[in-house]
Amino acid sequence: MLKNDSGAEDMVQDIYLKLWEERERLDEVRSPKAYAIRVARNHCLDKLKSPASQLKSDLDSTQVEVLADAWSDPHEQLVAQEKEEKLKKWASGLKEPQRSIFRMRQYEMLSNQETADRLGLEESTVRSALSRLRKEARSLLLDETNKEKENKR
């Protein structure tokens, strides 16, 4: 449903966590398998409806392009490393809690809810901040990619 392996893996972890948290109540469910499938389906649909989902997809496709470029030749590997360093430098310059939100979601792979819980924020706050941060990061990476293409001409 998500058409994205890493997103699907994250989703499976979120679903397992949700089922684990509801484990006491699962004894009352008539068909646990059907319930788990319904939870998974609804979770995926919620994710696909989210406006942040589109921005994340855009960022993921940009990251895939960077990785694909990096595998082509040593020069491209160096360019990809420079882009990664630029992204890390950009992230380190963020103010709190944006820096922690970006780090927890992008590098630690925590869910929005886990990030919100750790930082004492509302999930909606994390989701909107992450949306803005990903848009900025995507713009940063695309600007770098466009500059590199111009330099090759």
C-alpha positions as CSV (number, residue, x, y, z in Angstrom):
1,M,0.0,0.0,0.0
2,L,2.8,2.4,0.8
3,K,5.0,1.7,-2.2
4,N,8.0,2.4,-0.1
5,D,10.0,-0.4,1.6
6,S,11.5,1.7,4.4
7,G,8.1,3.3,5.0
8,A,6.5,-0.1,5.1
9,E,9.1,-1.4,7.5
10,D,8.5,1.6,9.8
11,M,4.7,1.0,9.5
12,V,5.1,-2.6,10.5
13,Q,7.1,-1.6,13.6
14,D,4.4,1.0,14.5
15,I,1.7,-1.6,14.1
16,Y,3.5,-4.2,16.2
17,L,3.9,-1.6,18.9
18,K,0.2,-0.7,18.8
19,L,-0.8,-4.4,19.0
20,W,1.7,-4.9,21.8
21,E,0.2,-2.0,23.8
22,E,-3.2,-3.4,23.3
23,R,-2.2,-7.0,24.1
24,E,-4.4,-7.1,27.2
25,R,-7.5,-6.3,25.1
26,L,-6.7,-8.7,22.3
27,D,-8.2,-11.6,24.4
28,E,-11.6,-9.9,23.9
29,V,-11.2,-9.8,20.1
30,R,-13.1,-12.5,18.3
31,S,-10.6,-12.8,15.4
32,P,-7.1,-11.4,16.4
33,K,-5.8,-12.0,12.8
34,A,-8.6,-10.0,11.2
35,Y,-8.2,-7.3,13.9
36,A,-4.4,-7.1,13.2
37,I,-5.1,-6.8,9.4
38,R,-7.7,-4.1,10.0
39,V,-5.3,-2.2,12.3
40,A,-2.5,-2.4,9.6
41,R,-4.9,-1.3,6.8
42,N,-6.2,1.6,8.8
43,H,-2.7,2.7,9.9
44,C,-1.5,2.6,6.2
45,L,-4.5,4.6,5.1
46,D,-4.0,7.2,7.8
47,K,-0.3,7.5,6.7
48,L,-1.3,7.9,3.0
49,K,-3.8,10.6,3.9
50,S,-1.3,12.6,5.9
51,P,0.0,15.7,4.2
52,A,3.4,14.9,5.7
53,S,3.4,11.6,3.7
54,Q,3.8,13.4,0.4
55,L,6.7,15.5,1.7
56,K,8.4,12.4,3.1
57,S,7.9,10.6,-0.2
58,D,9.5,13.5,-1.9
59,L,12.5,13.5,0.5
60,D,12.8,9.7,0.3
61,S,13.0,9.9,-3.5
62,T,15.6,12.6,-3.3
63,Q,17.6,10.4,-0.9
64,V,17.3,7.4,-3.3
65,E,18.6,9.6,-6.1
66,V,21.6,10.6,-4.0
67,L,22.3,7.0,-3.2
68,A,21.9,5.9,-6.8
69,D,24.3,8.6,-7.9
70,A,26.8,7.5,-5.2
71,W,27.0,4.0,-6.5
72,S,27.8,5.1,-10.0
73,D,31.4,6.3,-9.6
74,P,33.9,7.6,-7.0
75,H,33.3,11.2,-7.9
76,E,29.6,10.7,-7.3
77,Q,30.3,9.0,-4.0
78,L,32.2,12.1,-2.9
79,V,29.4,14.3,-3.9
80,A,26.9,12.2,-2.0
81,Q,29.1,12.3,1.1
82,E,29.3,16.1,0.8
83,K,25.5,16.3,0.6
84,E,25.1,14.1,3.6
85,E,27.6,16.3,5.5
86,K,25.8,19.4,4.4
87,L,22.5,17.9,5.7
88,K,24.0,17.0,9.0
89,K,25.5,20.4,9.4
90,W,22.1,22.0,8.5
91,A,20.4,19.7,11.1
92,S,23.0,20.6,13.8
93,G,22.2,24.3,13.3
94,L,18.5,23.8,14.0
95,K,17.1,25.1,17.3
96,E,15.5,22.8,19.8
97,P,13.1,21.0,19.6
98,Q,13.3,20.9,15.8
99,R,16.9,19.4,15.9
100,S,15.7,16.6,18.2
101,I,12.6,16.0,16.1
102,F,14.6,15.7,12.9
103,R,17.3,13.5,14.6
104,M,14.7,11.1,16.2
105,R,12.7,10.7,13.1
106,Q,15.4,10.6,10.4
107,Y,18.3,8.9,12.2
108,E,16.7,7.0,15.1
109,M,13.6,6.1,13.1
110,L,11.2,6.8,15.9
111,S,7.5,7.3,15.2
112,N,5.9,10.7,15.6
113,Q,4.2,9.5,18.8
114,E,7.5,8.1,20.3
115,T,9.2,11.4,19.4
116,A,6.4,13.4,20.9
117,D,6.5,11.3,24.1
118,R,10.2,11.7,24.5
119,L,10.2,15.4,24.0
120,G,7.0,16.0,25.9
121,L,5.2,17.5,22.9
122,E,1.9,16.8,21.1
123,E,2.1,14.4,18.2
124,S,0.5,17.1,15.9
125,T,3.3,19.5,16.9
126,V,5.9,16.9,15.9
127,R,4.1,16.1,12.7
128,S,3.9,19.7,11.6
129,A,7.5,20.5,12.6
130,L,8.7,17.5,10.8
131,S,6.8,18.5,7.7
132,R,8.5,21.9,7.6
133,L,11.9,20.3,8.4
134,R,11.6,17.8,5.6
135,K,10.6,20.5,3.2
136,E,13.7,22.5,4.1
137,A,15.9,19.5,3.9
138,R,14.5,18.5,0.5
139,S,15.1,22.0,-0.7
140,L,18.6,22.0,0.6
141,L,19.3,18.7,-1.2
142,L,17.7,19.7,-4.4
143,D,19.6,23.0,-4.5
144,E,22.8,21.1,-4.0
145,T,21.8,18.6,-6.8
146,N,21.0,21.5,-9.2
147,K,24.3,23.2,-8.5
148,E,26.2,20.0,-9.2
149,K,24.3,19.6,-12.5
150,E,25.1,23.1,-13.5
151,N,28.8,22.6,-12.7
152,K,28.9,19.5,-14.9
153,R,27.7,21.6,-17.9
